[in-house]
């Protein structure tokens, strides 16, 4: 049966869900894809050797709808290699690519709204939108009513301290040619590669934007986001992002100022978290992983853990505690 979108010559969207042990939320995710008002899509569910009923659930839906395909990994892969493998499966005919993680959902008009904006200009490489994040709505700071923004302007503002605008892969749609032209779409050694790849793309492309919530991201302790918070990957990623992309999007003086600001904040948080990892029994199991992670990500952008910055941050922390103690007394 030909869908209304196919009959009207609408572009094909490849939807991809890389999943591991996703039985708890996968049905809701799949149902959100099936409920799209835009119907010219293919849906690839890429299972990463799940040990639960993930495959059975996915195959149940694939039997009902020929647009759904289930692909099973022969061997278990780490997160980023699994995401890259899943993206290599998209159809050569698709014009746009949309990731939705198994614990997230798309609102009914997500594809329709994103495709509508993306079709305005072939220079649009990524389309974003507001998202429902737990009980709040965010990714909402770009000015109305514009739908198209120069990619370099968006990245510059982000690097200068504006809040996140990309969210997770579930919150954006990309032009499929861009995905196909990158052998490894995500940097497999970067835990925040989903954000880094947006900066890479927007060096050359514009950013499309829909001023309404089109996706919902679930918050729970099982997610990679929760583990990232325990390792303080977000502050490290912010600092490393400025080091890596600042020269591309910021002026020389802007970069010098922002580099020092973000580095100061990074070391303040790093030292505070380091003390917790060393002193609190509940934090000690992650101690080796914590320090190994920070050494590695700094090394990747030509930085090291600098003793003088650690001492400076430690002294400021001690002074802050002393002033708080005096005030309390």
Beta strands, then each sheet from edge to edge (+ up, - down):
strand 1: 13-19
strand 2: 41-47
strand 3: 68-72
strand 4: 96-99
strand 5: 104-106
strand 6: 124-133
strand 7: 136-138
strand 8: 148-149
strand 9: 173-175
strand 10: 206-217
sheet 1: 3+ 2+ 1+ 4+ 9- 6+ 7-
sheet 2: 3+ 2+ 1+ 4+ 9- 6+ 10+ 5-
sheet 3: 3+ 2+ 1+ 4+ 9- 6+ 10+ 8-
end
